[in-house]
Amino acid sequence: MLLAALDATFEYLAATANHAALRPLIAALDSDHPAIRRRAVAALLRRNNVEAHRAVLLRLRQLDDDGLALVWYHRAKLTQAIRQCILDPNIEICTCGREAAIWLREYDLVPTLINAVESPEHVNGSLAGFVLLELAKALRHELTQEVRTPGRRDPIVIRSQFVHSLEWSVNKFGKHGRGEILDAYLLLVSPKSERFRRFLSDVHHPAYRPLLERLLHSSADEVIKLVASFLEDRQLPTSTLRILSKREDARFVRTLLETIGPTPSQVVQKNLRRIDSFAWLIHWRTILPELSAEQQQGLVHLASLCSIDRKSAFEILRALVREGAVPARRLAAEALSQFVGPEANELILQALEDEDPHVQGAAASQLRRRGIVGALPRLVELLDSPYAVVREAVRRELGEFSFQRYLASFDLLEEEVRTSTGQLVRKVDPDWLKLLKAEMQSPARSRRLRAVAMTLAMNAVGDLQPELMGLLEDPDHMVRAEAVRALALCPSPGVQNAIRESAAGDRSVAVQQAVEAAFKSLEQAEIILGEIPLEN
């Protein structure tokens, strides 16, 4: 019964248009009874009265969770009251307004805050500057969140309005000289903003040097990311190139290398080529152990693309080939193709022994062009690597040993060269067997004859035995004779029977002679095999 009467009383005080209702409601805020305080907060927030809202804000620190929840629910009505508190010359009231503005993220107050910061007469200009910066940080955080706060405006729209107001103030920097404006601006501005580019390109603008100083020395993560993102700008001002090259703090270096990343865009590559020095390269070895695999990959691209001293670039790549994470070692081994000389050659040979097959493959693909002694035999060995990526790299490197090139030059080669080249083709070209079979089935007699000769040169009779036996029925007697001579190298009962059957019905003298020679070869092979003592 008592609670019902209490609710009715506060309901009346909340709804009445009588301004005198404010006095008891404000007094109730300081009651010793939580139930009365809670009802007073609710009633005051329901009233469309700045004085009522201000009374609640001044007691924000004393409110319990229920009271704070009510304030949050009615936050859209409190902008005017917060504005009054912030502009109040009383430091305690201004502080209350500051805390409310930050907590409730009152972005609509940005123009008011900027005016307060710019005004030399405003006694709480510094507090207003603090609120402005905190709101910029809060908005920056909102922009990174995938899930938006229900009931809030689109932060992208807010950012556009926020930055627009700040840009007007930056443009008047010569009049007010307030650094808080620049700090808030750098937290939110896009590196592609046309006005931002103008500020950084106009050496006579009052904000030019202060902006550059902040970009060069600020430890704020947002500013560090902003500076690193300059690499992605298609119209990068020269002044920002200098900042990129002069910053040397470890956090910036890591962010810069992450921006470059494993696969830098064409824009990033172009901008890197415009830079001929980085201050932090003096102590890059101390930074290397702190870098992630992705950052190390960025370092490889930086060393490869920018116009720094080539000796320094090589030293970076050498360290990464030897000590880097696997992805960085792979990239660094590939990047060594830009360097020649004994040191680079030695590093390539070391990379061939790397435990990662991709590093081995990158090194193998550079062996021959470097003129390293013994490169060809080493590549032939690598054709038997257990790793497909290494074998594929070697095949690309030995591309001239393809079956088609071998076929085109076969008739011009001496016997010894035919044999040695044929063995390489077997290892290099994975399609050699399929292509050789196709040659054996060619309608052209000359191509079938060449195919049999290539089979002998490539020591591939065993691989093509069924096809050679098929040629025993070839309409051309010379093809049949060459097939017999080739099959003589296969002393199996099936082959011998096929040759006998071929001789029985073949009227060609050439074929008969080939069969006779074949059986002599088979008999000699049997005698030789019979003379070899068997192991116990």
Salt bridges, closest charged atoms under 4 A:
ASP7 OD1 - ARG39 NE 2.56
GLU11 OE1 - ARG46 NH1 2.80
ASP30 OD1 - ARG59 NE 2.94
GLU51 OE1 - HIS19 NE2 3.46
ASP64 OD2 - ARG38 NH2 3.60
ASP66 OD2 - ARG38 NE 3.41
ASP88 OD2 - ARG54 NH2 2.84
GLU99 OE2 - ARG61 NH2 2.33
GLU99 OE2 - ARG98 NH2 3.99
ASP108 OD1 - ARG153 NH2 2.79
GLU118 OE1 - LYS172 NZ 3.30
GLU118 OE2 - HIS176 NE2 3.98
GLU134 OE2 - LYS137 NZ 3.51
GLU142 OE2 - ARG105 NH1 3.13
GLU180 OE2 - ARG178 NH2 2.78
ASP183 OD1 - ARG214 NE 2.68
GLU194 OE2 - ARG197 NH1 2.79
GLU213 OE1 - HIS217 NE2 3.41
ASP221 OD1 - ARG251 NH2 2.14
ASP233 OD1 - ARG197 NH2 2.55
GLU248 OE1 - HIS283 NE2 3.35
ASP249 OD2 - ARG247 NH2 2.99
GLU290 OE1 - ARG254 NH1 3.20
GLU315 OE1 - ARG285 NH2 3.71
GLU315 OE2 - ARG318 NH2 2.52
GLU343 OE2 - ARG318 NH1 3.94
GLU353 OE2 - ARG378 NH2 2.63
ASP354 OD2 - ARG329 NE 2.83
GLU355 OE2 - ARG329 NH2 3.93
ASP356 OD2 - ARG330 NE 2.89
ASP384 OD2 - LYS427 NZ 3.16
GLU392 OE1 - ARG395 NH1 3.99
GLU397 OE1 - ARG369 NH2 3.60
GLU400 OE2 - ARG368 NH1 2.31
ASP411 OD2 - ARG450 NH2 3.26
GLU439 OE2 - ARG447 NH2 2.68
ASP463 OD2 - ARG426 NH2 3.13
GLU467 OE2 - LYS437 NZ 3.86
ASP474 OD2 - ARG448 NE 2.82
ASP476 OD2 - ARG445 NE 2.72
GLU482 OE2 - ARG485 NH1 2.50
ASP506 OD2 - ARG480 NE 2.59
GLU516 OE2 - LYS520 NZ 3.87
